[in-house]
């Protein structure tokens, strides 16, 4: 098991990394990761998470992280998704997330 402390931005970016289509065994794995990465109602309330009518997400306390435990295989899937994504925003948060997976050095 691996535990990561992930901010809301990091969680949203990780969800964007996951494949949206695949074969059945991968779909089952990705759904389990989506479940772990999605914000619970309590977490949404803690950060005042709001999705506006135009689909933009806003929240307060951007530095607040949440501890999430991943099976080793899930961590490996996420690391692979982070490593292979090619449209990362050029911001310091991208490198902070990459470092959590041992990437970007």
VMD Tcl script that draws the C-alpha trace (Angstrom):
set ca {
  {0.00 0.00 0.00}
  {1.09 3.54 -0.75}
  {-0.37 6.62 0.88}
  {-0.33 9.95 -0.90}
  {-1.39 13.33 0.42}
  {-3.12 14.92 -2.57}
  {-4.53 18.40 -2.99}
  {-7.78 18.99 -4.85}
  {-5.88 20.21 -7.93}
  {-3.72 17.07 -7.90}
  {-6.75 14.82 -7.61}
  {-8.52 16.54 -10.49}
  {-5.38 16.31 -12.63}
  {-4.97 12.60 -11.84}
  {-8.56 11.97 -12.89}
  {-7.75 13.72 -16.19}
  {-4.77 11.38 -16.66}
  {-6.83 8.23 -16.52}
  {-7.97 6.68 -19.79}
  {-11.58 7.40 -20.72}
  {-11.93 4.28 -22.88}
  {-10.30 0.86 -22.66}
  {-10.94 -2.87 -22.57}
  {-13.00 -4.39 -19.73}
  {-10.19 -5.37 -17.30}
  {-8.74 -1.85 -17.48}
  {-12.18 -0.24 -17.13}
  {-12.66 -2.04 -13.80}
  {-9.25 -0.84 -12.56}
  {-9.88 2.74 -13.67}
  {-13.31 2.85 -12.00}
  {-11.67 1.85 -8.71}
  {-9.16 4.69 -9.13}
  {-11.92 7.17 -10.01}
  {-13.69 6.17 -6.79}
  {-10.57 6.88 -4.72}
  {-9.79 10.19 -6.44}
  {-13.27 11.69 -6.49}
  {-14.00 14.14 -3.69}
  {-16.46 12.94 -1.08}
  {-19.33 15.21 -0.03}
  {-17.46 15.92 3.22}
  {-14.28 16.85 1.36}
  {-16.24 19.08 -1.02}
  {-17.76 20.88 1.95}
  {-14.38 21.24 3.68}
  {-12.97 23.16 0.71}
  {-16.18 24.88 -0.52}
  {-15.95 22.97 -3.81}
  {-18.31 24.38 -6.43}
  {-18.77 23.59 -10.11}
  {-20.09 26.65 -11.93}
  {-22.72 26.58 -14.66}
  {-19.98 26.74 -17.31}
  {-18.28 23.65 -15.86}
  {-15.42 25.40 -14.06}
  {-14.52 24.09 -10.62}
  {-13.60 26.45 -7.80}
  {-12.56 25.74 -4.23}
  {-10.96 27.38 -1.24}
  {-7.88 26.25 0.69}
  {-5.89 24.97 -2.31}
  {-3.02 23.74 -0.13}
  {-5.24 21.37 1.90}
  {-4.35 17.79 1.08}
  {-6.20 14.58 1.74}
  {-4.51 11.27 2.53}
  {-5.48 8.52 0.10}
  {-4.22 4.94 0.22}
  {-3.55 3.10 -3.01}
  {-2.74 -0.54 -3.62}
  {0.71 -0.94 -5.15}
  {-0.86 -1.83 -8.50}
  {-3.06 1.29 -8.38}
  {-0.06 3.46 -7.58}
  {1.76 1.94 -10.57}
  {-1.22 2.65 -12.85}
  {-1.34 6.26 -11.67}
  {2.41 6.68 -12.07}
  {2.20 5.36 -15.63}
  {-0.70 7.73 -16.39}
  {1.22 10.71 -14.97}
  {4.35 9.78 -16.87}
  {2.62 9.33 -20.23}
  {0.31 12.37 -20.17}
  {1.60 14.97 -22.64}
  {-0.61 18.00 -22.00}
  {0.47 19.00 -18.49}
  {0.03 22.65 -17.50}
  {3.38 24.38 -17.04}
  {2.96 25.24 -13.36}
  {4.86 24.35 -10.19}
  {1.99 22.11 -9.03}
  {2.67 19.79 -11.97}
  {6.21 19.18 -10.76}
  {5.07 18.77 -7.16}
  {2.66 16.04 -8.28}
  {5.29 14.37 -10.46}
  {7.68 14.26 -7.51}
  {5.09 12.33 -5.48}
  {5.50 9.56 -8.06}
  {9.30 9.82 -8.21}
  {9.19 11.57 -11.59}
  {10.55 14.81 -12.91}
  {13.98 14.83 -11.32}
}
mol new
graphics top color blue
foreach p $ca { graphics top sphere $p radius 0.5 }
foreach p [lrange $ca 0 end-1] q [lrange $ca 1 end] { graphics top cylinder $p $q radius 0.2 }
display resetview
